Amino acid sequence: MSAQAVLYIIAIILLVLAALPITVPRVSLGILGAAFALAAYAWPVITA
């Protein structure tokens, strides 16, 4: 499994957790999931 796929899986998990009615102090799971998704999307550019 590539690093890009791992980042996408982490992003999906974080976004699903952000949609659930749970609270995590001082951490926005939605923003963290979006950051992982952006990193996965940009992975070919980052590693080139």
Secondary structure as a PSIPRED ss2 file (coil, helix, strand):
# PSIPRED VFORMAT (PSIPRED V4.0)

   1 M C   1.000  0.000  0.000
   2 S C   1.000  0.000  0.000
   3 A H   0.000  1.000  0.000
   4 Q H   0.000  1.000  0.000
   5 A H   0.000  1.000  0.000
   6 V H   0.000  1.000  0.000
   7 L H   0.000  1.000  0.000
   8 Y H   0.000  1.000  0.000
   9 I H   0.000  1.000  0.000
  10 I H   0.000  1.000  0.000
  11 A H   0.000  1.000  0.000
  12 I H   0.000  1.000  0.000
  13 I H   0.000  1.000  0.000
  14 L H   0.000  1.000  0.000
  15 L H   0.000  1.000  0.000
  16 V H   0.000  1.000  0.000
  17 L H   0.000  1.000  0.000
  18 A H   0.000  1.000  0.000
  19 A H   0.000  1.000  0.000
  20 L C   1.000  0.000  0.000
  21 P C   1.000  0.000  0.000
  22 I C   1.000  0.000  0.000
  23 T C   1.000  0.000  0.000
  24 V C   1.000  0.000  0.000
  25 P C   1.000  0.000  0.000
  26 R C   1.000  0.000  0.000
  27 V C   1.000  0.000  0.000
  28 S C   1.000  0.000  0.000
  29 L H   0.000  1.000  0.000
  30 G H   0.000  1.000  0.000
  31 I H   0.000  1.000  0.000
  32 L H   0.000  1.000  0.000
  33 G H   0.000  1.000  0.000
  34 A H   0.000  1.000  0.000
  35 A H   0.000  1.000  0.000
  36 F H   0.000  1.000  0.000
  37 A H   0.000  1.000  0.000
  38 L H   0.000  1.000  0.000
  39 A H   0.000  1.000  0.000
  40 A H   0.000  1.000  0.000
  41 Y H   0.000  1.000  0.000
  42 A C   1.000  0.000  0.000
  43 W H   0.000  1.000  0.000
  44 P H   0.000  1.000  0.000
  45 V H   0.000  1.000  0.000
  46 I H   0.000  1.000  0.000
  47 T H   0.000  1.000  0.000
  48 A C   1.000  0.000  0.000
